[in-house]
Amino acid sequence: TPFAHVILPGASFAEKDGVFTNSDRRVQRVRKAVSSPGNARPDWEILGDFARAVGYDMPKYEHPGEIYAEMAALSPKFSGISYERLEKNPRGLQWPCTTPDDPGAEYLHQGAPLRGKGEFSTVDYRESAELPDDDYPLILSTGRVLYQYNSATQTRRDEGTNAKAGENFIEVHPDDAERIGIVDGEQVKIVSRRGGIKAKVWLSGRVQLGCVWMPMHFAEEAANRLTNDAGDIVTGTGEYKVCAVNLIPLKDARKSSGSAALAAARSPKSA
C-alpha cells in the first residue's frame, strides 16, 4: 500500500474489551460495543502472534483478562483488582487495592496530615549544552500549535486540523529576518550541527531577537533533525528546547506572503 509494506489492522476503541485506568487511579472495565470490520483484531492478539512469529515464547492468551491478571500479579498496587470484582463494581476500583476484599483507596494519601509545603532545593545555574556562535547564530526552540498534537499521527489525517495548520513554519523576529535577508512566507533551510530541514518563514514579534521557534509535528521536515540530544545531568532528559541554528534563504522558493495554511497556523501555541 502507499502507507506500508505490511499492515496489521488494529481494532478501534469501540471494538476492544479490557480495562481502563483513569488519572484518579480508577480501574474500570471496557466492553466491546461493536464488532471489528474486515481483518481488524485487538492489539494484544496482533502483538502475541507477531511475537510468536519471530520466535518469542509468548503465552497464547485467550482473553485480555488473562493479560490483566498477569499484570496485577506483578504489581502489588493492582493485586486486589480482578475482572470478577470489576464486573460487580461498575464504578471501578481505585488502586492501591492489595487484597480481594480491599475496597480500594479513594484518597491516595491518608492517615496522617500532609506536609502541605513544597520541598525545594538550590541548584547551580548551568548554561545550555549548545549556544549560538558565528556559524549558528540563532537559538531554536520547538513546541506545539493548537491544531496538531505531538507527532501528529492522531491529528494530521483530519482535514479540519490540516486546513488550520497543515505545514511546517518557523517564527522569526523581523529584525533577524531583515539581517538575514528573508521575508514573510519565504522558504528557508534551517540548519544545525546535526542536519537541516525546510520551512516557511513567519515574521513574528512573539519571539525574542536572536531566537526562532518552530512546531514539532511535521515528520517530513522533522524539527528533531535539528535538536540537540545532550541530556540533563539529573533526569537524562534531552535538551530539545535549545539548540543553535542558522537560516539559509532559498531564493528560488521566495513568495511575497505566506500561504493560507501558514496564516491559520498563527494561533496560540503551547510549550
Rosetta blueprint (number, residue, H / E / L):
1 T L
2 P L
3 F L
4 A L
5 H L
6 V L
7 I L
8 L L
9 P L
10 G E
11 A L
12 S L
13 F H
14 A H
15 E H
16 K L
17 D L
18 G E
19 V E
20 F E
21 T E
22 N L
23 S L
24 D L
25 R L
26 R E
27 V E
28 Q E
29 R E
30 V E
31 R L
32 K L
33 A L
34 V L
35 S L
36 S L
37 P L
38 G L
39 N L
40 A L
41 R E
42 P L
43 D H
44 W H
45 E H
46 I H
47 L H
48 G H
49 D H
50 F H
51 A H
52 R H
53 A H
54 V L
55 G L
56 Y L
57 D L
58 M L
59 P L
60 K L
61 Y L
62 E L
63 H L
64 P H
65 G H
66 E H
67 I H
68 Y H
69 A H
70 E H
71 M H
72 A H
73 A H
74 L H
75 S L
76 P H
77 K H
78 F H
79 S L
80 G L
81 I L
82 S L
83 Y H
84 E H
85 R H
86 L H
87 E H
88 K H
89 N L
90 P L
91 R L
92 G L
93 L E
94 Q E
95 W L
96 P L
97 C L
98 T L
99 T L
100 P L
101 D L
102 D L
103 P L
104 G L
105 A L
106 E L
107 Y L
108 L L
109 H L
110 Q L
111 G L
112 A L
113 P L
114 L L
115 R L
116 G L
117 K L
118 G L
119 E L
120 F L
121 S L
122 T L
123 V L
124 D L
125 Y L
126 R L
127 E L
128 S L
129 A L
130 E L
131 L L
132 P L
133 D L
134 D L
135 D L
136 Y L
137 P L
138 L E
139 I E
140 L E
141 S E
142 T E
143 G E
144 R E
145 V E
146 L L
147 Y L
148 Q L
149 Y L
150 N L
151 S L
152 A L
153 T L
154 Q L
155 T L
156 R L
157 R L
158 D L
159 E H
160 G H
161 T H
162 N H
163 A H
164 K H
165 A L
166 G L
167 E L
168 N L
169 F E
170 I E
171 E E
172 V E
173 H L
174 P H
175 D H
176 D H
177 A H
178 E H
179 R H
180 I H
181 G L
182 I L
183 V L
184 D L
185 G L
186 E L
187 Q E
188 V E
189 K E
190 I E
191 V E
192 S L
193 R L
194 R L
195 G L
196 G E
197 I E
198 K E
199 A E
200 K E
201 V E
202 W E
203 L E
204 S L
205 G L
206 R L
207 V L
208 Q L
209 L L
210 G L
211 C E
212 V E
213 W E
214 M E
215 P E
216 M L
217 H L
218 F L
219 A H
220 E H
221 E H
222 A L
223 A H
224 N H
225 R H
226 L L
227 T L
228 N L
229 D L
230 A L
231 G E
232 D L
233 I L
234 V L
235 T L
236 G L
237 T L
238 G E
239 E L
240 Y L
241 K L
242 V L
243 C E
244 A E
245 V E
246 N E
247 L E
248 I E
249 P E
250 L L
251 K H
252 D H
253 A H
254 R L
255 K L
256 S L
257 S L
258 G L
259 S L
260 A H
261 A H
262 L H
263 A H
264 A H
265 A L
266 R L
267 S L
268 P L
269 K E
270 S E
271 A L
